Amino acid sequence: MHNFDTLAPTWDTPERAERARGVAAEIARRLPLDRSQTALEYGAGTGALSLALADQVGSILVTDASAGMIEMAERRIAEAGVAGLTARRLDLLTDPIPPDRVDLIFTLMALHHVSDVPAVLAAFHVLLRPQGHLAVIDLEPDDGAFHGHHEHGHEHEHEHDEDAPRGLDPLVLTEQLKQAGFTDVVVESIWTVTREVDGQPREFGLFLATALRP
Ligand SMILES: C[S@@+](CC[C@H](N)C(=O)[O-])C[C@H]1O[C@@H](n2cnc3c(N)ncnc32)[C@H](O)[C@@H]1O
């Protein structure tokens, strides 16, 4: 498992900031957002996506399993001076579901690190109010190169290893969303991340899946 506590202090880069702004614009294009809504971001890291959406919803609970990431998120929220954002450590695989229901949940590049996606989707379903929306933005399936595991022939060895995530298959996610009780699932490619692999720039796609909690 990645040690996100250790990565937290140097997580924010211009590329990740630009990605957060671009993804925020895509969410706003696809979902009806307004200032009466309460939201929760899951696996938020330092909270860049929540900060980019802060003025389009009423309040956001910014959550992540890593205490180091939450510490950085608190710092970023204070620096930005925005009202309505609160950061809290949360891992839905081990922690109780927070008591307050929300109108919107969004999660960026986090579910491919989660060992039990159906369990987290079930918790999202509980957390969302009826007619609430979920937005999952994640890495399209790759051969492991994004996380530095791209040796051919070793794919199966690492398939279920949290240390070697290989993106998220939107077709599998769509089925899991339906199983969890979501409807109106729509998936589209929205973003490209460029990362150096073996000294060469390589492009990795991100998809946005939106779903309704009826
Ligand atoms: C690749 S980072 C993405 C962070 C941020 N969303 C971004 O796009 O910059 C993945 C994040 O998921 C968090 N994470 C991993 N497993 C998690 C879990 N079970 N529950 C909540 N967050 C988790 C990590 O701590 C990390 O901050």
The ligand as an ORCA input file, in Angstrom:
! r2SCAN-3c Opt
* xyz 0 1
  C      -3.885      8.942     -5.717
  S      -4.388      9.724     -4.219
  C      -5.576     10.907     -4.833
  C      -5.721     12.092     -3.921
  C      -6.601     13.219     -4.496
  N      -7.971     12.776     -4.710
  C      -5.998     13.736     -5.775
  O      -6.573     13.476     -6.846
  O      -4.944     14.406     -5.708
  C      -5.401      8.481     -3.456
  C      -5.942      8.924     -2.099
  O      -6.855      7.910     -1.661
  C      -6.671      7.755     -0.260
  N      -7.146      6.427      0.112
  C      -6.589      5.221     -0.147
  N      -7.330      4.233      0.375
  C      -8.400      4.829      0.951
  C      -9.537      4.355      1.664
  N      -9.743      3.042      1.886
  N     -10.435      5.252      2.120
  C     -10.253      6.584      1.921
  N      -9.200      7.100      1.257
  C      -8.287      6.226      0.790
  C      -5.190      7.973     -0.042
  O      -4.879      8.297      1.303
  C      -4.883      9.080     -1.031
  O      -4.968     10.363     -0.455
*
